[in-house]
Amino acid sequence: MNCLVAVKSIRFRGRRWFKLWMRSAVAIAAGVFVSACARLVTVRTEDTVQLTNTATLIEEVKSFGKSLGIEPTPALSRTMQDSQPLSMLWLWMQRAGTVALDVPIDIRLAIGFSTEKERLKIEQVYRVEGYSVYYRQGNEFSDSRSVATVGFAAEPLLRQVMVVLHEDLHGDANFALPWEIEEGIVTPLGYLAAVAFFQQKNESVWNNAVVALKEERQISRELNALVVDALPILKTLPPDAAKEKILQQLPGYPNYQRQFERQIRGQHPPTVLEAKLSHDLVYYRYFDRIAALAEQAPNLKTLIADLKRLPAAATPKITEEFLHDLGSRYTIAAN
C-alpha cells in the first residue's frame, strides 16, 4: 500500500489543545484514507507531452528567478513521470471569536498523501466546538517531494509561473522566517516576479499578470480593512452573532468576498470564518505594501535582496518597522 500520512507544522498549547488536535487529525485522516492510499499513478500517453512542456517551462522559470536573486529549490523540479506525486491537506484552526492578528494562528497542520489532490475527495470538515476550521488541498508546496502533476500542467500559464517562483522563494537560501511572516513576504514577491517574467517572455500574458497583480493588491487592502472592522464585532458580540454580522458585511469588500466564497466552496462559511480570515491575513497583510515598495525600488532584484535582510526572528511589529524604513530609504534615494 503506497500511502503516506505526514503531519507537520503543528502549533498547540497544553494537553487540551493536543487532545483537540488529535481528535481532529484522526477524523480527517480517516475520512480520506481510502482514496489516498492509491497505487502508483500511471501517466496517460496524451498527458506526457503536456508534462514535458511543463518541465521545460519550470526549468526556464527557475533560471529566470535566479537572475532576480531567487535561489532555485528542488520543489516542482520533477514531474509525476519521474516520481510519485504527493499532495497536502492543510488545516487551520482559530479560536471562535478571535483573529490571529499579532500572534500565530492557534493550530495549523498539514497531512501528506501519496497521490494527487484530485484523487482526494473531502466531504466536509465538521465544526469543532470552540474553534473555526478552514482547509485546502494542493499538489504544490515548498518541498523536494512536490512534483508537477497533470493537474498543475493544465493550470493557466500565469499560475504555473507564479507558483514555481513562490515555492522557490520559500527555500531557506532565500527566506527562513517564521511562517506567519514568510508567507506575507513570499506571496507578493511571487506575483511581482511572475509579472517580470512575462514582461520579458510573453506580452499578452504579461497584460493579464499586471491585471491579476492589481486585483491581488485590492484584495489585500480590502482584507486589512475588513479585519479592522471585524475585530470590535468579535470582541463585543457572542461568536455566532459576530460571525453572522461579519458575513453580512462581506459585500462591502467585493473583491475579497469573491475570493473568500470561491476558496471555501463546499465548506460552511460560519465554521471557517475566523480561521479563514487569520489564514488570509498571513498571505495578504503586506501584499499591497510590498507591491508599493516594488514601485519605489530601483528594480525587483534590489527589493528581493533588501527583504532578505529582514531579521530571522521577525514579528509583525518588526516587519512593519522594517517595511516602513525600507520605503523611507527608497524615497530618499529617489530624491
N, C-alpha and C positions, 0 to 999 in steps of 0.2 A: 504494500500500500504506500503510495507516494504522497503522503500528507504531512505538511509542516505546519505546526501551530507555534508561532513565536510571539511572545508578549514582551513588549519593551516600552520605554518612555512612560513609566508609571510614577505618579505622584500621589501619595496618600499620607494622612496623619493619623496615627493611633490605631488601636485594634478595631474600633468601629468602622473606620474607613477601609481597613484591609478586608474585613468581612463583607462590607458592601461591594467592594471591587470584585472580590472572589465570586460572590453570587452572580453579579452582572456578567463577568467574563465567562463563567461556566455556562450560563444560559445562552449567551450569544454564540459561543464556540459550538455548543451542542446543536444549535439551530442551523448552522451552516456546515457542519462536519461532513455530512454525507456528500453534498455536492462538491465540497472542496477536495475530498480525497479521490481525485480523478487520476486516471492513468496518464502517462506522458502524452502530451498533445502532439498529434501529427499534423504538420502544416500542409494544407491543401496545395496542390500544384499551382492553382491560379493565384495563390497568395504569395508565392515565392518571389515573383518579380517585384511586387509592391514592397515586400520586406527588404529586398536587396537595394531598391532605390532609397528606402528609408535609412538603411545603414549608411549609404553614401552621403545622404543629407546630414545625418548625425555627425559623421566624421568632419564634414565641412563646417558645421556649426561649432563644434568643439574647437576646431582650428581658428575660427573667427573669434570665439570667446577668448582664446589665449592672446590674441592680438590686443584685446582690451584689458589684459591682466587677469583674466579668469582662468585659473589653472584647471585643466580638464580632470575629470574623475572617471572611474570605471562605470559609473551609473549610465545605463542605456547605451553602453558601447558595444553590446551584442544584441542579437535578435533571438526570438524563440526558435529559430532554426538551429541556433548554436547551443542553447541552454534552456532548461525547464523554466517556464515563466513563474514568477512569484507575484501574487497580489497582496494588498494590505487592506485590512478593515481597521479604520481609525475611529476611536470613540473619545468624546469629550463630555465630562460631567461637571456641572456647576451647581452649587447650592441654590435652591429656589430663592428668588428674591434678591440675588446678587449678580454682579457682573465683574469679571476679573479685569479691573482697570489698572491698578498699580501693583498687583500681585499675580502670580501664575494661576492658570486655570486649576480648579480643585483636583480633578483627576483627568488624566489623559493616558490612553494606552493604544497599542497597535497589535493586531493579531495577523500573522502572515500565513498565507495559504499557497500551496504549490500548484497554482493554476491561475488563469486569468480572472479578472473581476467579472467578466461576462458569464462565467460559469457559476458564480455565487449569487444566489437569489435570496436576498434578505427580505423576509416577510415584513417584519417590523421589530422595533425595539420597544418593549413595554416600559411604561412610566415607572421610574424608581422613586419611591416615596422620599420627598425632601430634596430631590435633585432634578435638574434639567439635563437631558441627554441628547446629543447630536452625533450622528455618524456619517461617514462617507467611505467610499471604496476607491481604490486606484491601483493601476499597474506600474505607475511611475513614482519613484522615490529616490532619495539620495543614498544609494547602497549599491555595491557592486553586483548584487543579485537581481537588480532591476534591469529587465531586458525589454527591448522594443517588441511589442506584440502586434498581431494583426489589427487589433482594435486601435492601437496607437498609430499604426501606419495609415489607417483610414481617417484619422483626425485631420482637421484643416491645417494647412501648412503653417499658419501663424502659431497655432497652439503647439505644434510639434517643436518648432524652433524655440519658443518661449520656455517650454518645459525642460528641454535639454539644457538651456542656459541657466534656468532656475536651479535645477538639481546640481549642476556643476558648481554654482555659487555656494552651495551648501558644503562643499568639500572643505575640510579643515585648513587646507592651504589657502583658502580664500576667507572664510569666516568660521570662527569657532566660538560662538557667542551663546548665551542662554537662549533656549528655543524661542521664548516669547519675544526676544529682541531680534534674533537672527531672521526669523520669518518676515518680520516687518522691514528688514533691510533688503533681503534677497528678493522678495516679491516685486517691488518696483524696479529693482535693477534688472531682473529678468525681462520685464516688459521693455525697459529702455534699451537693453542690449538687442532684443529682437527687432525693435524699430531700426536700430543702427544696422543690423544685418541686412534687412530688406531694403534699406536705403541704398546699399551697395549692390544688392543682388536682384531685386525684383520690385520695380516701381509700383506696379499695380497692387501687390500685396503690401508694400510699404504704406500706401494710402490707407488701407484697411487697418494696418498696425497703428498708425497715428490716430485714427478714429477710436480704436479699441483702447489706446492709452488714455485718451481724453475721457472716455466712459469710466475707466477704472479710477481716474482721479476724481470724477464726480461721485462715484460710489464711496470713495474714501471720505470725501467731505460730508456726504450725507450720513454715513455711518457714525462718524465722530459727533455730528450734531445730534443724531438720534440717541446715542449713548448719554450725552449731556442731558437730554430731555427725559430719558428713561430712568436715570438714577434716582431722582427725587420721587418718582412714581413708585419705584421698587421699595424705597425706604418708608413711604407713608401708607401704602395700601397692602392688604394681605396678598400673598403671592398670586393666587388665582385671579383676583380682581386686577392686580397690577399687570399680569400677562395680557388679560383681555383689553385693558386700556391701551397698552403699548402696541398691540397688534392692530387695534383700531386706528392708531396714528400712523401706521406704516405708509398709507397712501401719500402722506406728506413728504415722503422720501422715495419718489417713484423709481429711480434707478436702482437704489439698494433694494427696494421691495421686489423688483423683477428678479434680481439675483437671488434674494432670500427664498422666494417661492420656487424658483427653478431648482435650487440646490437642496431644498428639503422635501422635494416631491416624494410622496409616499410616507412621509413622516408627519407626526402630529404637531402643528405649529405651537400650541401652548407647552407641549413637552420639550421642544427643542429650544425655546426662546432664549433663556439666559446662556445656555451652552453655545448656541449659535452666535449670539452677539459677542460673547467672550472669544470664541474661535475667530470670528471675522475681524475683531479688533486687533488680534495678533497680526493678521496679514495686511490690514489696511490702515492701521493707525498712522503710520509715517508715509504712506504711499504718495499722497499729494505733496507733502513736504519734500520728499526726495526727488520727485519729478520736477519740482520748482528749483531745487538745487542744481539739477542737470541743466536747466536753462541758464543758470548763473556760472557754472563751472566752465573752465576753458574747453574741456571735452569730457566725454564719458569715461575714458580711461583714467583721467585725473580724479574724477569723482569716486570711482571704484577704489582707487589707491588710497584716497583720503578716508573713505568709510572703513577701509580695512584697519585704520588706526583706532577705531572705537575700542575702548577697553574690554578685555575678555570677560570681565565681571560686570558688564554694563547693566544698569537698571533703567526703568523708564525715565527716571529723573536725569540720570547721567546721559542717556541718549538724547533727551530733549535739549539739554545744555550743549551737547556735542554738535547737534544739527544746527542749533542757533549760532554757535560760534563759527561753524563752517560757512553758514550763509553770510555772516558778517565779514569773514575773511574774503569770500568771493566778491562781495560788494566793494570792499576797499580796493581789491586788486583790479577791479574793472574801472575804477575812477582815477 
